[in-house]
């Protein structure tokens, strides 16, 4: 696999206290994404962080 075909299917999503959602980053593995989400959440802000996977067609998987 070369750099042009690297897949980053795992997203970290942030939701603020007003309900707005933002993509924080994309990651190669769920473990890597979860580590980032946990680190951000441990800072004690009111935002929620979670991990989602992008499906084969680019849509988020439930």
C-alpha positions in Angstrom: 0.0 0.0 0.0 1.4 3.4 -0.9 0.6 6.8 0.7 -2.1 7.6 -1.9 -4.1 4.6 -0.8 -3.9 5.0 3.0 -7.4 4.6 4.5 -8.4 6.5 7.7 -11.8 5.1 8.4 -12.1 6.1 12.1 -13.3 9.5 13.1 -13.3 11.3 16.4 -16.4 13.5 16.7 -16.9 16.3 19.2 -20.3 17.7 20.3 -20.3 21.0 22.2 -22.8 22.0 24.8 -25.0 23.7 22.1 -25.3 20.4 20.2 -23.0 21.4 17.4 -20.9 18.5 16.0 -17.4 18.7 14.6 -14.9 16.2 13.1 -11.8 16.3 15.3 -9.7 13.9 13.1 -9.4 10.8 11.1 -7.4 7.7 12.2 -6.3 4.4 10.8 -7.4 2.3 13.8 -10.2 2.4 16.3 -7.7 2.1 19.1 -5.8 5.2 17.9 -9.1 7.2 17.5 -10.3 6.1 21.0 -7.0 7.1 22.6 -7.5 10.6 21.2 -11.1 10.8 22.2 -10.3 9.6 25.7 -7.4 12.2 26.0 -9.7 15.0 24.9 -12.5 14.0 27.2 -10.3 13.7 30.2 -9.6 17.5 30.0 -12.9 18.1 31.8 -14.7 20.3 29.3 -18.4 20.1 28.6 -17.9 18.6 25.1 -18.6 15.0 24.3 -16.2 12.9 22.2 -16.8 9.6 20.5 -15.5 7.4 17.8 -17.3 6.5 14.6 -16.3 4.4 11.5 -16.8 5.6 8.0 -18.4 2.9 5.8 -17.0 1.7 2.4 -19.2 4.2 0.6 -18.0 7.1 2.8 -21.1 7.2 5.1 -20.8 6.9 8.8 -21.7 3.5 10.2 -24.1 3.3 13.1 
